[in-house]
């Protein structure tokens, strides 16, 4: 997003919004819009839920039986698959929490002029997380009620063939 567009949105002081919908993938620098407009934050994932976003909603992620979504594992992990899954999960958590989040915080504070709480505080107040998955396509896993699978919502009703 060009920096001038951020400033334009930030200058929309008289505007009010009920919700702010944003992708929860790996960039959180736009989260302050929810705080600025005092709107509910709704997360959206265009793919399966990334394991580092689970903690935002207190969603369960257990690497012993829930494979990382870009690994080609089934839900029946062997010992070495569990070890690899756990190590990769820890590496991803470190990269996300200590490098990406730090950069997001720095970038957001550089472009948003008004004061706002830490991004993690705003994110933890998110109301809903819509995930582009469906239990018929992806491995089943436990989810809290705030995480909703919406995979297939773009598919229209099947039309009958002409007789």
Buried (B, 14 or more C-beta within 10 A) or exposed (E): EEEEEBEEBBEEEEEEBEEBBBEBBBBBBBBBBBBBBEBBBBBBBEEBBBBBBBBBBEBEBBBEEBBBBEEEBEEEBEEEBBEBBBEBBEEBBEEBEEEBBEEBBEBBBEBBEEEBEEBBEBBBBBEBBBBBBEEEEBBEBEBEEBBEBEBEEEEEEEEEEEE
